[in-house]
């Protein structure tokens, strides 16, 4: 089925589906995707201020948190990221994630 909304900043596809009053998003970040290069110019902040809750379907994503910690998310990983992070795709495969936070689905990468 077709998404209810589509956003496509550089190297990014965000497909949003409305499920009743809840928004769910499929986020695809292409190889070479770096938050500071692809999303920061759209949202105008120095780090991602969105809360993320989701699961990785394919590919890998490295997340660097403001507290200095980092993690690499892989297929099957369930994640929760608080505001104040950077991220980038690892390797040459797109990273596909399903986001369950309605607020993030409604606002992420939206100008």
C-alpha positions in Angstrom: 0.0 0.0 0.0 1.0 3.6 -0.5 2.2 5.7 2.4 0.0 8.6 3.7 3.0 10.9 3.6 6.4 10.8 2.0 9.5 12.8 2.8 12.7 12.6 0.9 15.6 14.7 2.1 19.1 13.8 0.7 19.8 10.1 0.8 16.6 9.6 3.0 13.1 8.2 2.4 10.6 8.6 5.2 7.3 6.8 4.4 4.6 7.6 7.0 1.4 5.5 7.5 -1.5 6.6 9.7 -2.8 3.7 11.8 -5.8 5.2 13.5 -4.4 8.1 15.6 -0.9 6.7 15.5 1.8 7.4 12.9 4.3 4.7 12.0 7.2 5.4 9.7 9.6 3.4 7.5 12.9 5.3 7.3 15.4 4.3 4.7 18.9 5.9 4.9 21.1 5.2 1.9 24.8 4.3 2.0 26.8 7.5 2.7 23.9 9.0 4.8 25.2 11.1 7.7 22.7 13.0 9.9 24.7 16.2 9.9 24.8 16.3 6.1 21.4 15.0 5.1 19.0 16.0 7.9 20.6 18.9 9.8 20.2 21.3 6.9 16.5 20.5 6.8 15.8 20.9 10.6 18.4 23.5 11.5 19.9 21.9 14.6 23.4 20.7 15.4 22.2 17.3 16.6 19.0 15.3 16.2 16.4 16.5 18.7 13.9 13.7 18.0 13.1 10.7 20.2 13.4 7.5 18.3 11.8 4.1 19.1 12.0 1.4 16.5 13.5 -1.7 15.0 16.2 -2.1 12.3 15.0 -4.2 9.3 18.2 -4.2 7.3 21.6 -2.5 7.2 23.5 -0.8 10.0 23.4 2.6 11.7 26.0 4.0 14.1 24.5 6.4 16.6 26.7 8.8 18.6 25.1 10.2 21.7 26.0 13.6 23.3 27.2 11.8 26.4 30.1 10.3 24.4 28.6 6.8 24.1 28.0 5.2 20.7 26.3 2.1 19.4 25.9 0.3 16.1 22.4 -0.9 15.3 22.0 -4.0 13.2 19.0 -6.0 11.7 16.6 -7.1 14.4 17.9 -4.6 17.0 15.1 -2.7 18.8 16.3 0.9 19.7 15.4 3.9 21.7 17.4 7.1 21.2 16.9 10.2 23.3 17.2 13.7 21.7 20.8 14.8 21.3 22.5 12.4 19.0 24.1 12.1 15.5 24.0 9.0 13.3 25.4 7.6 10.1 24.9 4.5 7.9 27.6 1.9 8.2 28.7 0.0 5.1 27.3 -0.1 1.6 23.8 -1.3 2.3 20.8 1.0 3.0 19.6 1.0 6.6 15.9 0.4 6.9 14.2 1.1 10.2 10.6 1.1 11.4 9.8 4.0 13.7 7.0 3.7 16.2 7.1 7.1 17.9 4.2 9.0 16.5 5.7 12.4 17.2 8.9 11.5 15.4 7.0 10.1 12.5 5.0 13.3 12.3 8.0 15.6 12.4 11.4 14.0 11.6 13.1 15.5 8.5 10.1 17.8 8.0 10.9 21.3 6.9 
